[in-house]
């Protein structure tokens, strides 16, 4: 699977996910066959950068649509380690 970095601009409305929201996210991950790896939050808390494994970027767009979260930019990346 390919690695993708998703930029999510939250316009200063980032909040901690509830347990129910996290369970929903993981359920959708399993359903679509994508794997969340890590999330980084900008210091001003306006933007999140989420690293995923996915067969393609279209599945990540569908993932964001189902969960009602932004996916402002999706970039395929490679690991140098």
N, C-alpha and C positions, 0 to 999 in steps of 0.2 A: 504494500500500500504506500501511497505517496504521503508526504508531510505537507501540511498547510498551516499558515499563520493567518488568523482571522482578526482583523481590526474591528473593534466594536466601539463606536462613539456613543457615549451615553449622555452627553450634555449635562454633566454634573448630577445625574440621577442614579449613580451606581449605589446599590445597596446589597447587603449580604443576602444570599439566597437562603430560603427556608429549607428545611429537610424535605418537605413535599416537592418544592421546586427542583431540588437536586435529584430526587427520585424520578421525577418526570423527565429530566434531562437524560439520565442514564437509561431510562426505558426507551426514549426516542433514539439514543445512540445505538442501542442493541437492535432496534427495529430497522434502522437505516444502514447498519454495518459500519458505523464510524466510531473512532476511539479518541476520547479526550485525553490529552497528555498533561497539559499544564496551562495555567492562566497567569498572566502578568498584568498588574494594574499600574497605570501611570501615576506619578506622585501627586498630581492634582485631582486624581480620581475621576477623570472625565473619559478615559479611554481604557479599554481592556484589550489585551492581545492574547488570543487563545490558540494554543498549538494542538492540532488534531492529526490523526492518521485517517485517511479516507481514500476510497478508490478514485474519487474525482471531486471537483469543487461544486458540482451541481448538487450532490448529496448534502453538502454543508449549507448551501443556500436553502434547501428544503428543510433541514434541521432548524435553521434560524427562523424560517417562516412558521413552522409548527409551534415552536416555543415562543414566538412573538418577541424575539430579540434581534438587535441589528447585526448585520454582517456587511459592514460598509466596504471592506476590501478583503479579498481572499487571495493570498499569495502562496504559490507552491514554493517550498524551500527544501534545502538539503542540509544534512548534518555533516559537520566537518570532523566530528569526533568518532 
